[in-house]
Amino acid sequence: MQEVTPRKLKFRSRRKSKGEKIKPLVAVFIAFAGILLAIFAASQFQSFDNTRFEFTAKLQPTPTPYYQNIALLGYGGGSHEGGALTDSIIVARIDDKVRKVFLISIPRDLWIDLPVEKNGGMSGQKINAAYALGLDDTWFPNKPAEYKVKNGGGGNLAKYALEKVMGEKIDHFGAVSFQAFTSFIDTLGGITITRNTPFVDAWFPIEEKEKDTCEKSEEDLKQIEATLSGYLREQAFPCRYETLSLGIGTQTLDGATALKYVRSRHSELEGGDFYRSQRQRQVVNAIKEKTLNISAIPKLIEFAQSIYKYIDTDYTLDDIAGLLKLALAKKDYDIESIALTNDNVLKDGVGPNGEYMLVPRTGEGDFRPVQQYLFERYRGVSEASASAKFNAVLTPTAIPKKNSSK
């Protein structure tokens, strides 16, 4: 099925019912475009009534609902094309048994079938389109009712896609724009990180310069179009990019710089999803420490009042109201990052229109080994050991050669 690029989508914010007050502590749940602050605060919920998927008998979880999964989505927003595409997709697995929050980074280029055609027919898409297509009834007017805008189609379709990948129920979702992320960090007065090595990305894209011709002639543009593709084509337009640079040592990042730091993809030494996931974890910890400092509470209230219009979530305000108190009382949960990449369970692929995509190493649409890999990580198996075990399953046993005798 042909991939569809969503039109310019305007984010539809939830409206307050008449007489409803905004509860300021909502800020504890919503912090981060794609890495929402809820990864910590939401870990304090103690009771859930969830149905879990059983993808193999071996991996069937215990009946006690000791964990929940929250989809954390960050989208660019604004008026540019594809503003509702979720460039940041993380599932926060809140595990009360091991007192951990697992941050599972889902690459935006992961290919998956989405039920957006008539009668639930499938359309092949990159997973970052799920939320966007659920917000747009124009391209797919015959979507099933649960994926229509009026029924919360954006969050529902995103949860559907992630459930297929992970083999488990996604209990809740939260989505914010990148503007919400920068506003939050600026309200806190910035966040503090420490680097042991310099960080440089000489090719960070500049907002609204995506189509700048860099003063190239029509002939030059045709030549570039005909001879270059991918990253090489991007480098032919240097005016579209800026250099992001951080030095060694402890430093404070404002909202705009922190956003660039976690979105960067082209650092020569720290490019790719693995290092990006490490930077996300570093920023998450910095947000956690700053937010749980009692002196930040007045700023959280200020932020909540300004950020509400950017929030899309299936949590109710009543759910969120008590999170700050609980988070302050229980702040010992560790955070562990897990990235699904082409270094462990995925491989590079080419879509129907020649676009880059990622698929499971066992074949398009077969997410069972991905789920097995995640299960190993939840059990405390290291990334290297889990990857080795996964790859061993894919490697066929050699057939012994028969001894020949004359």
TORKOL-4160 file (C-alpha; in steps of 0.2 Angstrom, whole numbers, padded with zeros to 4 digits, m for minus):
406
<pt num="1" X="0000" Y="0000" Z="0000"/>
<pt num="2" X="0007" Y="0017" Z="m0004"/>
<pt num="3" X="0013" Y="0028" Z="0010"/>
<pt num="4" X="0003" Y="0044" Z="0012"/>
<pt num="5" X="0011" Y="0060" Z="0019"/>
<pt num="6" X="m0001" Y="0069" Z="0030"/>
<pt num="7" X="m0007" Y="0086" Z="0025"/>
<pt num="8" X="m0003" Y="0101" Z="0036"/>
<pt num="9" X="m0012" Y="0096" Z="0052"/>
<pt num="10" X="m0017" Y="0107" Z="0066"/>
<pt num="11" X="m0016" Y="0100" Z="0083"/>
<pt num="12" X="m0033" Y="0099" Z="0091"/>
<pt num="13" X="m0031" Y="0103" Z="0109"/>
<pt num="14" X="m0044" Y="0096" Z="0122"/>
<pt num="15" X="m0056" Y="0109" Z="0128"/>
<pt num="16" X="m0061" Y="0111" Z="0146"/>
<pt num="17" X="m0079" Y="0108" Z="0150"/>
<pt num="18" X="m0089" Y="0122" Z="0157"/>
<pt num="19" X="m0084" Y="0126" Z="0175"/>
<pt num="20" X="m0069" Y="0114" Z="0175"/>
<pt num="21" X="m0053" Y="0121" Z="0183"/>
<pt num="22" X="m0036" Y="0117" Z="0176"/>
<pt num="23" X="m0027" Y="0108" Z="0190"/>
<pt num="24" X="m0009" Y="0115" Z="0190"/>
<pt num="25" X="m0001" Y="0098" Z="0195"/>
<pt num="26" X="m0004" Y="0092" Z="0177"/>
<pt num="27" X="0013" Y="0099" Z="0173"/>
<pt num="28" X="0021" Y="0084" Z="0183"/>
<pt num="29" X="0014" Y="0072" Z="0169"/>
<pt num="30" X="0017" Y="0083" Z="0154"/>
<pt num="31" X="0035" Y="0089" Z="0152"/>
<pt num="32" X="0044" Y="0083" Z="0136"/>
<pt num="33" X="0040" Y="0081" Z="0118"/>
<pt num="34" X="0042" Y="0062" Z="0116"/>
<pt num="35" X="0050" Y="0060" Z="0133"/>
<pt num="36" X="0037" Y="0067" Z="0144"/>
<pt num="37" X="0041" Y="0070" Z="0162"/>
<pt num="38" X="0027" Y="0057" Z="0166"/>
<pt num="39" X="0040" Y="0043" Z="0165"/>
<pt num="40" X="0044" Y="0046" Z="0183"/>
<pt num="41" X="0028" Y="0054" Z="0190"/>
<pt num="42" X="0016" Y="0041" Z="0183"/>
<pt num="43" X="0027" Y="0027" Z="0191"/>
<pt num="44" X="0018" Y="0031" Z="0207"/>
<pt num="45" X="0001" Y="0024" Z="0202"/>
<pt num="46" X="m0001" Y="0008" Z="0212"/>
<pt num="47" X="m0017" Y="m0001" Z="0205"/>
<pt num="48" X="m0021" Y="m0005" Z="0187"/>
<pt num="49" X="m0035" Y="m0015" Z="0179"/>
<pt num="50" X="m0027" Y="m0020" Z="0162"/>
<pt num="51" X="m0028" Y="m0034" Z="0150"/>
<pt num="52" X="m0011" Y="m0039" Z="0143"/>
<pt num="53" X="m0007" Y="m0047" Z="0127"/>
<pt num="54" X="m0001" Y="m0065" Z="0127"/>
<pt num="55" X="0011" Y="m0067" Z="0112"/>
<pt num="56" X="0019" Y="m0084" Z="0118"/>
<pt num="57" X="0015" Y="m0095" Z="0133"/>
<pt num="58" X="0033" Y="m0092" Z="0139"/>
<pt num="59" X="0031" Y="m0073" Z="0140"/>
<pt num="60" X="0014" Y="m0073" Z="0148"/>
<pt num="61" X="0016" Y="m0060" Z="0162"/>
<pt num="62" X="0010" Y="m0064" Z="0180"/>
<pt num="63" X="m0008" Y="m0060" Z="0184"/>
<pt num="64" X="m0003" Y="m0047" Z="0196"/>
<pt num="65" X="m0003" Y="m0030" Z="0186"/>
<pt num="66" X="0014" Y="m0024" Z="0192"/>
<pt num="67" X="0018" Y="m0013" Z="0177"/>
<pt num="68" X="0010" Y="m0001" Z="0165"/>
<pt num="69" X="0015" Y="0006" Z="0148"/>
<pt num="70" X="0013" Y="0024" Z="0143"/>
<pt num="71" X="0016" Y="0030" Z="0125"/>
<pt num="72" X="0025" Y="0047" Z="0125"/>
<pt num="73" X="0024" Y="0056" Z="0109"/>
<pt num="74" X="0033" Y="0072" Z="0103"/>
<pt num="75" X="0028" Y="0081" Z="0087"/>
<pt num="76" X="0034" Y="0096" Z="0079"/>
<pt num="77" X="0018" Y="0106" Z="0078"/>
<pt num="78" X="0017" Y="0123" Z="0069"/>
<pt num="79" X="0011" Y="0126" Z="0051"/>
<pt num="80" X="0024" Y="0116" Z="0042"/>
<pt num="81" X="0020" Y="0100" Z="0032"/>
<pt num="82" X="0019" Y="0085" Z="0043"/>
<pt num="83" X="0018" Y="0095" Z="0059"/>
<pt num="84" X="0009" Y="0081" Z="0068"/>
<pt num="85" X="0021" Y="0067" Z="0063"/>
<pt num="86" X="0029" Y="0061" Z="0080"/>
<pt num="87" X="0047" Y="0062" Z="0078"/>
<pt num="88" X="0050" Y="0057" Z="0096"/>
<pt num="89" X="0041" Y="0040" Z="0101"/>
<pt num="90" X="0045" Y="0032" Z="0118"/>
<pt num="91" X="0036" Y="0019" Z="0128"/>
<pt num="92" X="0038" Y="0022" Z="0146"/>
<pt num="93" X="0036" Y="0005" Z="0155"/>
<pt num="94" X="0033" Y="0008" Z="0173"/>
<pt num="95" X="0038" Y="m0007" Z="0183"/>
<pt num="96" X="0034" Y="m0008" Z="0201"/>
<pt num="97" X="0041" Y="m0025" Z="0204"/>
<pt num="98" X="0059" Y="m0019" Z="0200"/>
<pt num="99" X="0056" Y="m0001" Z="0204"/>
<pt num="100" X="0062" Y="0004" Z="0186"/>
<pt num="101" X="0056" Y="0015" Z="0172"/>
<pt num="102" X="0061" Y="0007" Z="0156"/>
<pt num="103" X="0062" Y="0020" Z="0142"/>
<pt num="104" X="0059" Y="0011" Z="0125"/>
<pt num="105" X="0064" Y="0021" Z="0110"/>
<pt num="106" X="0054" Y="0017" Z="0095"/>
<pt num="107" X="0062" Y="0023" Z="0079"/>
<pt num="108" X="0051" Y="0034" Z="0068"/>
<pt num="109" X="0055" Y="0025" Z="0052"/>
<pt num="110" X="0049" Y="0008" Z="0058"/>
<pt num="111" X="0037" Y="0001" Z="0045"/>
<pt num="112" X="0020" Y="m0005" Z="0051"/>
<pt num="113" X="0002" Y="m0009" Z="0044"/>
<pt num="114" X="m0011" Y="0003" Z="0050"/>
<pt num="115" X="m0030" Y="0000" Z="0050"/>
<pt num="116" X="m0035" Y="0016" Z="0041"/>
<pt num="117" X="m0044" Y="0010" Z="0026"/>
<pt num="118" X="m0062" Y="0005" Z="0024"/>
<pt num="119" X="m0068" Y="m0009" Z="0036"/>
<pt num="120" X="m0051" Y="m0009" Z="0044"/>
<pt num="121" X="m0041" Y="m0012" Z="0029"/>
<pt num="122" X="m0022" Y="m0010" Z="0031"/>
<pt num="123" X="m0010" Y="0004" Z="0024"/>
<pt num="124" X="0009" Y="0002" Z="0026"/>
<pt num="125" X="0016" Y="0017" Z="0035"/>
<pt num="126" X="0030" Y="0023" Z="0045"/>
<pt num="127" X="0025" Y="0022" Z="0063"/>
<pt num="128" X="0028" Y="0041" Z="0066"/>
<pt num="129" X="0012" Y="0044" Z="0055"/>
<pt num="130" X="0000" Y="0034" Z="0066"/>
<pt num="131" X="m0004" Y="0049" Z="0077"/>
<pt num="132" X="m0005" Y="0061" Z="0063"/>
<pt num="133" X="m0017" Y="0050" Z="0053"/>
<pt num="134" X="m0028" Y="0048" Z="0068"/>
<pt num="135" X="m0030" Y="0067" Z="0068"/>
<pt num="136" X="m0034" Y="0068" Z="0050"/>
<pt num="137" X="m0051" Y="0061" Z="0043"/>
<pt num="138" X="m0048" Y="0069" Z="0026"/>
<pt num="139" X="m0035" Y="0057" Z="0019"/>
<pt num="140" X="m0044" Y="0041" Z="0026"/>
<pt num="141" X="m0062" Y="0046" Z="0028"/>
<pt num="142" X="m0067" Y="0027" Z="0030"/>
<pt num="143" X="m0056" Y="0024" Z="0045"/>
<pt num="144" X="m0064" Y="0013" Z="0059"/>
<pt num="145" X="m0074" Y="0024" Z="0071"/>
<pt num="146" X="m0061" Y="0022" Z="0085"/>
<pt num="147" X="m0048" Y="0031" Z="0074"/>
<pt num="148" X="m0059" Y="0046" Z="0070"/>
<pt num="149" X="m0054" Y="0063" Z="0076"/>
<pt num="150" X="m0070" Y="0064" Z="0087"/>
<pt num="151" X="m0065" Y="0048" Z="0096"/>
<pt num="152" X="m0047" Y="0052" Z="0100"/>
<pt num="153" X="m0041" Y="0044" Z="0084"/>
<pt num="154" X="m0023" Y="0051" Z="0086"/>
<pt num="155" X="m0019" Y="0043" Z="0102"/>
<pt num="156" X="m0029" Y="0027" Z="0098"/>
<pt num="157" X="m0020" Y="0024" Z="0082"/>
<pt num="158" X="m0003" Y="0027" Z="0090"/>
<pt num="159" X="m0007" Y="0015" Z="0104"/>
<pt num="160" X="m0013" Y="0002" Z="0091"/>
<pt num="161" X="0004" Y="0003" Z="0082"/>
<pt num="162" X="0014" Y="0002" Z="0098"/>
<pt num="163" X="0004" Y="m0013" Z="0104"/>
<pt num="164" X="0008" Y="m0022" Z="0088"/>
<pt num="165" X="0027" Y="m0019" Z="0090"/>
<pt num="166" X="0028" Y="m0023" Z="0109"/>
<pt num="167" X="0015" Y="m0036" Z="0111"/>
<pt num="168" X="0008" Y="m0028" Z="0126"/>
<pt num="169" X="m0006" Y="m0016" Z="0130"/>
<pt num="170" X="m0002" Y="0002" Z="0130"/>
<pt num="171" X="m0012" Y="0009" Z="0145"/>
<pt num="172" X="m0011" Y="0028" Z="0141"/>
<pt num="173" X="m0003" Y="0040" Z="0130"/>
<pt num="174" X="0003" Y="0058" Z="0131"/>
<pt num="175" X="0007" Y="0069" Z="0116"/>
<pt num="176" X="0015" Y="0087" Z="0117"/>
<pt num="177" X="0023" Y="0098" Z="0104"/>
<pt num="178" X="0041" Y="0103" Z="0104"/>
<pt num="179" X="0035" Y="0121" Z="0109"/>
<pt num="180" X="0028" Y="0113" Z="0125"/>
<pt num="181" X="0045" Y="0105" Z="0129"/>
<pt num="182" X="0055" Y="0121" Z="0127"/>
<pt num="183" X="0042" Y="0131" Z="0137"/>
<pt num="184" X="0044" Y="0118" Z="0151"/>
<pt num="185" X="0063" Y="0119" Z="0153"/>
<pt num="186" X="0063" Y="0138" Z="0151"/>
<pt num="187" X="0050" Y="0139" Z="0165"/>
<pt num="188" X="0061" Y="0128" Z="0176"/>
<pt num="189" X="0076" Y="0140" Z="0173"/>
<pt num="190" X="0085" Y="0127" Z="0162"/>
<pt num="191" X="0092" Y="0110" Z="0166"/>
<pt num="192" X="0110" Y="0105" Z="0170"/>
<pt num="193" X="0120" Y="0091" Z="0162"/>
<pt num="194" X="0138" Y="0086" Z="0163"/>
<pt num="195" X="0148" Y="0079" Z="0148"/>
<pt num="196" X="0164" Y="0071" Z="0148"/>
<pt num="197" X="0167" Y="0073" Z="0130"/>
<pt num="198" X="0163" Y="0087" Z="0118"/>
<pt num="199" X="0147" Y="0086" Z="0107"/>
<pt num="200" X="0146" Y="0092" Z="0089"/>
<pt num="201" X="0133" Y="0091" Z="0076"/>
<pt num="202" X="0137" Y="0101" Z="0061"/>
<pt num="203" X="0121" Y="0097" Z="0052"/>
<pt num="204" X="0107" Y="0101" Z="0063"/>
<pt num="205" X="0092" Y="0107" Z="0052"/>
<pt num="206" X="0086" Y="0125" Z="0054"/>
<pt num="207" X="0067" Y="0127" Z="0057"/>
<pt num="208" X="0058" Y="0133" Z="0041"/>
<pt num="209" X="0073" Y="0132" Z="0030"/>
<pt num="210" X="0069" Y="0114" Z="0024"/>
<pt num="211" X="0067" Y="0120" Z="0006"/>
<pt num="212" X="0080" Y="0134" Z="0005"/>
<pt num="213" X="0089" Y="0133" Z="m0012"/>
<pt num="214" X="0105" Y="0141" Z="m0004"/>
<pt num="215" X="0106" Y="0152" Z="m0019"/>
<pt num="216" X="0108" Y="0137" Z="m0031"/>
<pt num="217" X="0103" Y="0139" Z="m0049"/>
<pt num="218" X="0089" Y="0129" Z="m0058"/>
<pt num="219" X="0103" Y="0119" Z="m0067"/>
<pt num="220" X="0112" Y="0115" Z="m0050"/>
<pt num="221" X="0096" Y="0110" Z="m0042"/>
<pt num="222" X="0092" Y="0098" Z="m0057"/>
<pt num="223" X="0109" Y="0091" Z="m0056"/>
<pt num="224" X="0108" Y="0088" Z="m0037"/>
<pt num="225" X="0091" Y="0080" Z="m0039"/>
<pt num="226" X="0097" Y="0068" Z="m0052"/>
<pt num="227" X="0114" Y="0063" Z="m0044"/>
<pt num="228" X="0112" Y="0064" Z="m0026"/>
<pt num="229" X="0101" Y="0056" Z="m0013"/>
<pt num="230" X="0099" Y="0054" Z="0006"/>
<pt num="231" X="0112" Y="0062" Z="0017"/>
<pt num="232" X="0123" Y="0067" Z="0002"/>
<pt num="233" X="0108" Y="0077" Z="m0005"/>
<pt num="234" X="0106" Y="0086" Z="0012"/>
<pt num="235" X="0124" Y="0091" Z="0013"/>
<pt num="236" X="0122" Y="0100" Z="m0004"/>
<pt num="237" X="0112" Y="0113" Z="0005"/>
<pt num="238" X="0123" Y="0119" Z="0019"/>
<pt num="239" X="0112" Y="0135" Z="0022"/>
<pt num="240" X="0098" Y="0124" Z="0029"/>
<pt num="241" X="0109" Y="0118" Z="0044"/>
<pt num="242" X="0118" Y="0125" Z="0059"/>
<pt num="243" X="0131" Y="0118" Z="0070"/>
<pt num="244" X="0126" Y="0112" Z="0088"/>
<pt num="245" X="0140" Y="0112" Z="0100"/>
<pt num="246" X="0142" Y="0108" Z="0118"/>
<pt num="247" X="0158" Y="0108" Z="0128"/>
<pt num="248" X="0166" Y="0097" Z="0141"/>
<pt num="249" X="0159" Y="0099" Z="0159"/>
<pt num="250" X="0144" Y="0104" Z="0168"/>
<pt num="251" X="0132" Y="0116" Z="0159"/>
<pt num="252" X="0115" Y="0123" Z="0159"/>
<pt num="253" X="0104" Y="0121" Z="0144"/>
<pt num="254" X="0089" Y="0132" Z="0140"/>
<pt num="255" X="0074" Y="0124" Z="0132"/>
<pt num="256" X="0079" Y="0127" Z="0113"/>
<pt num="257" X="0096" Y="0119" Z="0116"/>
<pt num="258" X="0090" Y="0105" Z="0126"/>
<pt num="259" X="0077" Y="0101" Z="0112"/>
<pt num="260" X="0091" Y="0101" Z="0099"/>
<pt num="261" X="0102" Y="0090" Z="0110"/>
<pt num="262" X="0089" Y="0076" Z="0111"/>
<pt num="263" X="0084" Y="0077" Z="0093"/>
<pt num="264" X="0101" Y="0078" Z="0085"/>
<pt num="265" X="0105" Y="0064" Z="0073"/>
<pt num="266" X="0121" Y="0068" Z="0063"/>
<pt num="267" X="0134" Y="0070" Z="0076"/>
<pt num="268" X="0150" Y="0062" Z="0069"/>
<pt num="269" X="0154" Y="0053" Z="0085"/>
<pt num="270" X="0137" Y="0052" Z="0093"/>
<pt num="271" X="0125" Y="0049" Z="0078"/>
<pt num="272" X="0111" Y="0036" Z="0076"/>
<pt num="273" X="0097" Y="0031" Z="0088"/>
<pt num="274" X="0108" Y="0022" Z="0101"/>
<pt num="275" X="0117" Y="0038" Z="0106"/>
<pt num="276" X="0102" Y="0048" Z="0104"/>
<pt num="277" X="0093" Y="0037" Z="0117"/>
<pt num="278" X="0108" Y="0040" Z="0129"/>
<pt num="279" X="0106" Y="0059" Z="0127"/>
<pt num="280" X="0087" Y="0057" Z="0130"/>
<pt num="281" X="0090" Y="0048" Z="0146"/>
<pt num="282" X="0102" Y="0061" Z="0152"/>
<pt num="283" X="0090" Y="0075" Z="0149"/>
<pt num="284" X="0076" Y="0065" Z="0157"/>
<pt num="285" X="0086" Y="0063" Z="0173"/>
<pt num="286" X="0090" Y="0081" Z="0173"/>
<pt num="287" X="0072" Y="0086" Z="0171"/>
<pt num="288" X="0068" Y="0073" Z="0185"/>
<pt num="289" X="0080" Y="0081" Z="0197"/>
<pt num="290" X="0075" Y="0099" Z="0193"/>
<pt num="291" X="0057" Y="0095" Z="0194"/>
<pt num="292" X="0057" Y="0085" Z="0211"/>
<pt num="293" X="0066" Y="0099" Z="0219"/>
<pt num="294" X="0054" Y="0107" Z="0230"/>
<pt num="295" X="0059" Y="0125" Z="0225"/>
<pt num="296" X="0053" Y="0121" Z="0207"/>
<pt num="297" X="0035" Y="0118" Z="0212"/>
<pt num="298" X="0029" Y="0137" Z="0210"/>
<pt num="299" X="0037" Y="0136" Z="0193"/>
<pt num="300" X="0027" Y="0120" Z="0189"/>
<pt num="301" X="0011" Y="0129" Z="0193"/>
<pt num="302" X="0016" Y="0143" Z="0181"/>
<pt num="303" X="0020" Y="0131" Z="0168"/>
<pt num="304" X="0004" Y="0121" Z="0170"/>
<pt num="305" X="m0006" Y="0136" Z="0167"/>
<pt num="306" X="0003" Y="0140" Z="0151"/>
<pt num="307" X="0005" Y="0123" Z="0144"/>
<pt num="308" X="m0012" Y="0115" Z="0145"/>
<pt num="309" X="m0017" Y="0120" Z="0128"/>
<pt num="310" X="m0003" Y="0109" Z="0121"/>
<pt num="311" X="m0008" Y="0093" Z="0130"/>
<pt num="312" X="m0016" Y="0078" Z="0122"/>
<pt num="313" X="m0018" Y="0063" Z="0133"/>
<pt num="314" X="m0031" Y="0050" Z="0139"/>
<pt num="315" X="m0027" Y="0054" Z="0157"/>
<pt num="316" X="m0040" Y="0064" Z="0166"/>
<pt num="317" X="m0036" Y="0079" Z="0176"/>
<pt num="318" X="m0042" Y="0069" Z="0192"/>
<pt num="319" X="m0029" Y="0056" Z="0188"/>
<pt num="320" X="m0015" Y="0068" Z="0187"/>
<pt num="321" X="m0019" Y="0079" Z="0202"/>
<pt num="322" X="m0010" Y="0070" Z="0215"/>
<pt num="323" X="0005" Y="0065" Z="0206"/>
<pt num="324" X="0017" Y="0078" Z="0212"/>
<pt num="325" X="0015" Y="0073" Z="0230"/>
<pt num="326" X="0017" Y="0055" Z="0226"/>
<pt num="327" X="0033" Y="0058" Z="0215"/>
<pt num="328" X="0041" Y="0068" Z="0229"/>
<pt num="329" X="0038" Y="0054" Z="0242"/>
<pt num="330" X="0044" Y="0040" Z="0230"/>
<pt num="331" X="0059" Y="0046" Z="0220"/>
<pt num="332" X="0070" Y="0031" Z="0220"/>
<pt num="333" X="0065" Y="0023" Z="0203"/>
<pt num="334" X="0079" Y="0020" Z="0191"/>
<pt num="335" X="0078" Y="0025" Z="0173"/>
<pt num="336" X="0084" Y="0012" Z="0160"/>
<pt num="337" X="0085" Y="0016" Z="0141"/>
<pt num="338" X="0081" Y="0003" Z="0128"/>
<pt num="339" X="0083" Y="0007" Z="0110"/>
<pt num="340" X="0076" Y="m0003" Z="0096"/>
<pt num="341" X="0089" Y="m0001" Z="0082"/>
<pt num="342" X="0097" Y="m0009" Z="0067"/>
<pt num="343" X="0111" Y="m0014" Z="0079"/>
<pt num="344" X="0100" Y="m0026" Z="0088"/>
<pt num="345" X="0083" Y="m0032" Z="0082"/>
<pt num="346" X="0079" Y="m0021" Z="0066"/>
<pt num="347" X="0087" Y="m0020" Z="0049"/>
<pt num="348" X="0087" Y="m0006" Z="0035"/>
<pt num="349" X="0074" Y="m0008" Z="0022"/>
<pt num="350" X="0066" Y="0002" Z="0007"/>
<pt num="351" X="0048" Y="0007" Z="0006"/>
<pt num="352" X="0036" Y="0005" Z="m0009"/>
<pt num="353" X="0041" Y="0023" Z="m0015"/>
<pt num="354" X="0060" Y="0021" Z="m0012"/>
<pt num="355" X="0059" Y="0029" Z="0005"/>
<pt num="356" X="0071" Y="0023" Z="0020"/>
<pt num="357" X="0062" Y="0012" Z="0033"/>
<pt num="358" X="0066" Y="0000" Z="0047"/>
<pt num="359" X="0059" Y="m0018" Z="0048"/>
<pt num="360" X="0062" Y="m0032" Z="0060"/>
<pt num="361" X="0077" Y="m0043" Z="0056"/>
<pt num="362" X="0065" Y="m0058" Z="0054"/>
<pt num="363" X="0055" Y="m0049" Z="0041"/>
<pt num="364" X="0042" Y="m0036" Z="0038"/>
<pt num="365" X="0028" Y="m0036" Z="0051"/>
<pt num="366" X="0036" Y="m0050" Z="0062"/>
<pt num="367" X="0038" Y="m0042" Z="0079"/>
<pt num="368" X="0039" Y="m0058" Z="0089"/>
<pt num="369" X="0058" Y="m0058" Z="0091"/>
<pt num="370" X="0057" Y="m0039" Z="0095"/>
<pt num="371" X="0045" Y="m0043" Z="0109"/>
<pt num="372" X="0057" Y="m0058" Z="0115"/>
<pt num="373" X="0071" Y="m0045" Z="0115"/>
<pt num="374" X="0062" Y="m0033" Z="0126"/>
<pt num="375" X="0057" Y="m0047" Z="0138"/>
<pt num="376" X="0075" Y="m0051" Z="0140"/>
<pt num="377" X="0079" Y="m0033" Z="0144"/>
<pt num="378" X="0065" Y="m0032" Z="0157"/>
<pt num="379" X="0072" Y="m0047" Z="0166"/>
<pt num="380" X="0089" Y="m0037" Z="0168"/>
<pt num="381" X="0099" Y="m0045" Z="0154"/>
<pt num="382" X="0111" Y="m0033" Z="0147"/>
<pt num="383" X="0110" Y="m0025" Z="0130"/>
<pt num="384" X="0125" Y="m0035" Z="0123"/>
<pt num="385" X="0119" Y="m0052" Z="0130"/>
<pt num="386" X="0101" Y="m0049" Z="0124"/>
<pt num="387" X="0107" Y="m0044" Z="0107"/>
<pt num="388" X="0118" Y="m0060" Z="0106"/>
<pt num="389" X="0104" Y="m0071" Z="0111"/>
<pt num="390" X="0093" Y="m0064" Z="0098"/>
<pt num="391" X="0105" Y="m0065" Z="0084"/>
<pt num="392" X="0109" Y="m0083" Z="0090"/>
<pt num="393" X="0091" Y="m0088" Z="0086"/>
<pt num="394" X="0092" Y="m0081" Z="0069"/>
<pt num="395" X="0108" Y="m0090" Z="0065"/>
<pt num="396" X="0105" Y="m0107" Z="0058"/>
<pt num="397" X="0114" Y="m0122" Z="0065"/>
<pt num="398" X="0127" Y="m0128" Z="0054"/>
<pt num="399" X="0125" Y="m0145" Z="0046"/>
<pt num="400" X="0140" Y="m0156" Z="0050"/>
<pt num="401" X="0150" Y="m0162" Z="0035"/>
<pt num="402" X="0150" Y="m0181" Z="0033"/>
<pt num="403" X="0167" Y="m0189" Z="0034"/>
<pt num="404" X="0172" Y="m0196" Z="0017"/>
<pt num="405" X="0182" Y="m0212" Z="0016"/>
<pt num="406" X="0189" Y="m0220" Z="0001"/>
